[in-house]
Amino acid sequence: MAWNLITAFLVVIKQQEALAVLMGKDDHKIYVYQLNQGVSQEKAEAVSKEKGAGEIDKITFGRYQDKPIWEVKSGSDFYLVDFETGALVNKEGL
């Protein structure tokens, strides 16, 4: 997708903390997020379903407009859910 500016994704368990590690596509800057500091994948799925998503195909962690998001794919639609607030940021269909 046009908004996915991430070239790497990794979840690491370090001292029993789940982390998301992202690397910017253009600047190669590293972004690290503690997954327990934001909304869960399950919450992102629920928000997407509230906004019209059907069966969920895939959920990935990424960045959009310099903010961490969950990208929820349902059919040909993508729902971007703000990792920090749980709000729907954007919905786009292919």
Beta strands, then each sheet from edge to edge (+ up, - down):
strand 1: 6-14
strand 2: 17-24
strand 3: 30-34
strand 4: 58-64
strand 5: 67-74
strand 6: 77-82
strand 7: 88-93
sheet 1: 1+ 2- 3+
sheet 2: 4+ 5- 6+ 7-
end
